[in-house]
Amino acid sequence: MTTRVPGDRSASTVLAERLGTPLVEFPGDHVGFLRCPVEFAKALRDVLDR
C-alpha cells in the first residue's frame, strides 16, 4: 500500500508541470473509455481542441 503525504506529487503532476501544460483528469479511472465513453470522449475532445 502506498501512503500519500502532504506535498507528495504524482508523476503525472510533475510531468505536466515540466511540460508546461495543465494536468487533465479524465473520467472513469483506468478504463474511462469503457466505463464512461461519452464523458471520456468529451474530455478528450476538449483537450485536443486546445
N, C-alpha and C positions, 0 to 999 in steps of 0.2 A: 504494500500500500504506500502511495506517495503522499506525504504531508506537505501541504502548501503553507507557506508562512507569509506574513505581510511583506510586501516588497519583492516577493518571488514573482518572476515573469515567465510566461511560456515562451517557447522557441518561436512560435508564430508572432507573438507580440514584438520580440526583439527583431525578428526578420523584417516585419512591416516597418518598424522604426528605421532600420538601416537602409531599407529601400526607399524611404520617404513616402510611403503610401499608407493610407488608413487601413486598420485591421477591420475586416468584414466578417461577421459571423453569419453563416448560412443555417437555415432551419433544418431540423431533422437529424442531428447527431452525425454519425459517421456515414450513414446511408440516407441522407436527406433527399436525394433524388428519387429514392424508392418510397420513403415514408411520407414525405410532403412534396410531391412532384410539382404542384402548382406554385407553392410558396418558394421552393428552391429555384424554379425557373425564373420567377420574378426577381429574386435576389441576384441571380446570375446575369439576367438582362440588365439590371440596374448597374452592376459592376462593369459589364462590358460596354455600356453606353457612356461611361465616363471618359 
